[in-house]
Amino acid sequence: MDNVLHAATLPAAELGPDRVWMLPPLRASMAEVVDGLARAYRVPARELVSYVPQVEMEERFGRLPETAFRASEAMGFITMARWMCWCEERSNERG
């Protein structure tokens, strides 16, 4: 949702005539998501969250190739690396 909100606030004058771009996907395993949120909120997430692999979902969405979204990244859209930094920043804010 943050990427959609970010897109809505971009100044139209700075975008030029080409306003179509691919938003970068957040590529993470469930364990990475849980670990990131655990760091961000300083909670024992592994004790609070359980999940089991869903083969059909993983086959459809979990095995996509790595991609580069340099234009989107340059425009400030959230990427996986930025999401991981966000988790670290939240963790540091909480002391």
Buried (B, 14 or more C-beta within 10 A) or exposed (E): EEBEEBBEEEEEEEEEEEEEBEBBEBBBEBEBBBBBBBBBEEEEBEEEBEEEEEEEEEEEEBEEEEEEBEEBBEBEBBBBEBBBEBBEEBBEEEE
